[in-house]
Amino acid sequence: QVQLVESGGGLVQAGGSLRLSCAASGRICRGNLMGWYRQAPGKQRELVATITSLGSSNYAPSAKGRFTISRDNAKNTVYLQMNSLEPEDTAVYYCNCYPPVENFWGQGTQVTVSS
């Protein structure tokens, strides 16, 4: 059974940092491309960052310069280091393949940034 389990969210003050983790049940994505996504209250889910199997990454404009996506292929785990967090980063964060597979969405992890 395919599973993507996100963790590491929490409540943090503006300017703070969090590191999210996503553990996959295996190499479940085509080309092993993975992504972090987020959904803020009342908004559509949006792509935050992607990473290839070799570690090449891309970021949404809102994440560039503040967030870093990385992965440990041996552990089938993808990370998102988030620095200089802003209240606008408050959302539920999810990992999935890139492009996402509808049936793979997990529960996500809540990130709340207070001002």
N, C-alpha and C positions, 0 to 999 in steps of 0.2 A: 504494500500500500504506500502510495506516494505521500510523503509528509514534508512540510516545511514549517519549522517551529522557530518563531521569532522570540527574542528575549532582550533584556537590557534597557527597556524603557523606564521612565520614571518622571518625577517632578524635579525640575531644575530651574534655577533663576536665570534670567537673561544674562548672556555672557558665559554661561557655564558649558559643560561638555557632557556628552554621553557616548557610550559605545554600544551599538546594537549588534546582536549576533543572529544568524539564521542557519540553523542546522537542517540539512537536507538528508533524506533517507537514502540518497545515492546520487549517481550522476543522472539526474532525471530530465535535464533540459537539453534540447537539441543544440549541438555545438557547445554545450556547457556554458552558454551565456546566461548570466544571472543579473537580476536588477533589484534595487530597492525602490519601493513606491510608498506614497503616503496619501492619506485621505483626511482632510480637515473637516470639522463639522460643517455640514451644509454645502460641501464642495465635492467635486468629482475626484476620484483617485488620480494621482499624477505620478509620473516617473521622476525619481530623484537622481538615480545614478545607475550605471550599468558597468559590468566587468566581464571581460572575456576569460577563457580558460588560462590564457597566458598572462593575465593581469592588466591588460589595457583597459582603461576606464574612460567613461564620459559622464558628464554631470549636467543637470538642469542649471540654468542660469542662477537660480536661487540658491543652489548648493555649491556652486563653484567657488573655490577658495576657502570654504569653511568645512566642507564634508570630504571625507576620504573613504572610498570603498576599497576593500581588499578581500582576499580569499585564501583559504587553506585547503587546497584540493585534496590533500590526504585525509582531512577531516570532513570533507564535503560541507564546509562552513564558509559563509560569507559574512563580512563585517561591514559596519558603517560607523566610522568615527565622526562624530558631529561636534564641532567646536563653535564658539561664538554664537551660541544658540539665541534665537530671537523668539518673541511670543508668536510670530507668524509661522514658526516651525511646529507649533502645537498641532498634533495629528496622530492618527494611528498609522504606524509604519509597518509595511509588509515587504516580504521578499517573494520573488517569483522568478520564473524564467523571463528572458527577454527575447521576443515579445512574450507577454504573460500567457499562461495556460489557465483557462477559467477554473478548471477543477482543482488547481493547485493552491488556490488562495487559502492561507491559514488564518489564525485568529488575530495575527498582528500583535504589536506591542505599542502601548500608549506612551506618547511623549508629550509632556505638558511643560511649557516654558512660561514662567511667571515674570511679570515686568517689575 
